[in-house]
């Protein structure tokens, strides 16, 4: 285990070579119009080598969607686009961290409901839950 940890290759212990984590606030206070929600993303290269990341479209490097309980679609990023480089290298053990603020259409959400946000960054996926309140 020490050898693998020292060399940055934890992929043989199971799980994905690349791991995306998403942190969302546990409570989100709905406001009139739109409600900003700040997500903290971390994409970690757990392999022992540099990995080339890629997305087929500069508007699809970062994608997100929100579902209500029962896998009911509520909202997605849609056509909003801030073009980004479609490829990037991530070194062994490197962590790409970024903060993204998504704008929820408040009329689509009900207070007291726990929603799941699905995020995809360079094809790697992760989820986080948040509960809305007034």
ABEGO torsion letter per residue (X at the ends): XAAAAAAGBAAAAEEBABBBBBBBBABBBBBBEBBBBBBBBBBBBABABBBBBBBABAAAABBBBBBBBGGBBABBAEABBBBBBABBBBBBGBBBBBBBBBBBBAAABBBGBBBBBBBBBGGBBBBBBBBBBX
